[in-house]
């Protein structure tokens, strides 16, 4: 039962995180596209293809996470690996004035985003789904754990965004 709760909580948390990310990207697509281009990881000519592809892959991850057997965790894990790599490359270049592109408020890339992504990678690490289904109590526990995990994620996002606002105003 514990494995099922942990696995299902991971699925729910990842789906919620990617749903928030997609919502942000669709809500302000030009800003997301500009953020993606600021990473300078591919030619600008590919940006009109890359930006919608990222959104499509995140949507695919959300849908696939809820399939009983499917590539959901692999897609989520792969996307998180790519995002972490993009942040790492730019941090190594000394570039930190890039909006990460992952939330509603501008958040510059930093080592904190690497830690956040590391935590998400741990829960996205592909694994076999639990063989036992959940009880009503199990589903309630999963719902509570997903909400707690999501609130933790949103708190970290807000703290990172506040840090950026503080740095700009002190600036």
C-alpha positions as a printed Julia matrix, in Angstrom:
171×3 Matrix{Float64}:
   0.0    0.0     0.0
   2.8    2.44    0.88
   4.46   1.95   -2.52
   1.15   2.64   -4.27
   0.64   5.83   -2.23
   4.15   7.09   -2.98
   3.95   6.19   -6.67
   0.51   7.76   -7.12
   1.56  10.87   -5.2
   4.57  11.23   -7.5
   2.32  10.94  -10.56
  -0.15  13.49   -9.21
   2.57  15.93   -8.2
   4.35  15.73  -11.54
   1.08  16.14  -13.44
   0.21  19.21  -11.34
   3.68  20.75  -11.78
   3.59  20.23  -15.56
  -0.01  21.52  -15.71
   1.05  24.74  -13.96
   3.98  25.02  -16.34
   1.8   24.54  -19.43
  -0.74  27.03  -18.1
   2.0   29.62  -17.75
   3.42  28.92  -21.19
   0.03  29.16  -22.91
  -1.03  32.19  -20.9
   1.99  34.2   -22.0
   3.44  32.31  -24.95
   5.55  35.23  -26.26
   7.27  35.54  -22.86
   7.93  31.8   -22.75
   9.28  31.86  -26.29
  11.61  34.74  -25.37
  12.79  32.85  -22.27
  13.48  29.74  -24.31
  15.44  31.77  -26.85
  17.49  33.43  -24.1
  19.03  30.07  -23.23
  20.89  30.22  -26.59
  21.04  26.45  -26.95
  19.94  26.3   -30.6
  19.65  28.69  -33.54
  16.91  31.33  -33.36
  15.47  29.9   -36.57
  14.39  26.8   -34.61
  12.57  28.78  -31.91
   9.2   28.8   -33.74
   9.34  24.97  -33.72
  10.96  24.43  -30.33
   8.58  26.51  -28.23
   5.37  24.72  -29.31
   7.24  21.38  -29.12
   8.06  22.0   -25.44
   4.39  22.76  -24.69
   3.27  19.68  -26.64
   5.75  17.46  -24.78
   4.59  18.8   -21.42
   0.96  18.14  -22.41
   1.95  14.65  -23.55
   3.65  14.05  -20.2
   0.51  15.07  -18.31
  -1.73  12.75  -20.35
   0.76   9.87  -20.33
   1.24  10.12  -16.55
  -2.36   9.02  -16.08
  -2.16   6.02  -18.39
  -1.86   2.73  -16.47
   1.12   1.68  -18.56
   2.9    4.23  -20.63
   5.75   6.62  -21.09
   4.53   9.31  -18.66
   7.41   9.1   -16.21
   9.91   8.76  -19.05
   8.61  11.91  -20.75
   8.56  13.85  -17.47
  12.02  12.58  -16.52
  13.41  13.43  -19.97
  11.97  16.95  -19.94
  13.3   17.59  -16.45
  16.74  16.33  -17.53
  16.7   18.71  -20.51
  15.58  21.66  -18.38
  18.26  20.9   -15.79
  20.9   20.61  -18.5
  19.84  23.94  -20.07
  20.05  25.69  -16.69
  23.41  24.07  -15.91
  24.93  25.07  -19.26
  23.92  28.69  -18.77
  25.08  28.79  -15.16
  28.45  27.45  -16.32
  28.49  30.22  -18.95
  27.92  32.69  -16.12
  24.5   33.66  -17.46
  21.9   34.04  -14.71
  19.67  36.82  -16.09
  17.39  34.36  -17.89
  13.8   33.85  -16.79
  13.62  30.1   -16.2
  10.35  29.99  -18.15
   8.67  27.71  -15.65
   6.27  29.94  -13.73
   3.99  32.93  -13.81
   6.54  35.3   -12.3
   9.96  35.91  -13.83
  12.5   33.78  -11.97
  16.17  33.97  -12.92
  18.07  30.72  -13.22
  20.16  29.75  -10.21
  21.53  26.83   -8.28
  18.23  26.74   -6.39
  16.45  25.75   -9.61
  18.94  22.9    -9.98
  18.02  21.7    -6.48
  14.3   22.0    -7.25
  14.74  20.09  -10.5
  16.81  17.48   -8.68
  13.91  16.85   -6.3
  11.49  16.62   -9.23
  13.86  14.24  -11.02
  13.87  11.97   -7.97
  10.1   11.65   -8.01
  10.0   11.37  -11.82
  12.58   8.6   -11.96
  10.86   5.92  -14.07
   9.63   2.97  -12.06
   7.11   0.18  -12.35
   3.59   1.11  -11.35
   2.29  -0.42   -8.18
   0.53  -3.71   -8.67
  -2.18  -3.03   -6.11
  -4.93  -0.51   -6.55
  -5.8    2.05   -3.95
  -8.51   2.09   -1.35
 -10.59   5.16   -0.6
  -8.27   5.93    2.31
  -5.29   5.54   -0.02
  -6.76   7.99   -2.53
  -7.47  10.52    0.23
  -3.88  10.18    1.46
  -2.58  10.61   -2.1
  -4.72  13.74   -2.58
  -3.4   15.25    0.65
   0.21  14.4    -0.23
  -0.15  15.87   -3.74
  -1.57  19.1    -2.29
   1.26  19.3     0.26
   3.91  18.6    -2.39
   2.35  21.17   -4.72
   2.15  23.8    -1.96
   5.83  23.16   -1.21
   6.67  23.55   -4.91
   4.64  26.78   -5.21
   6.28  28.16   -2.05
   9.75  27.53   -3.5
   8.67  29.15   -6.79
   7.39  32.23   -4.91
  10.55  32.5    -2.8
  12.7   32.35   -5.94
  10.55  34.98   -7.66
  10.67  37.2    -4.55
  14.47  36.91   -4.51
  14.54  38.16   -8.11
  12.24  41.11   -7.33
  14.37  41.99   -4.3
  17.59  41.85   -6.36
  16.1   44.05   -9.09
  14.81  46.63   -6.61
  18.14  46.7    -4.75
  19.93  46.84   -7.95
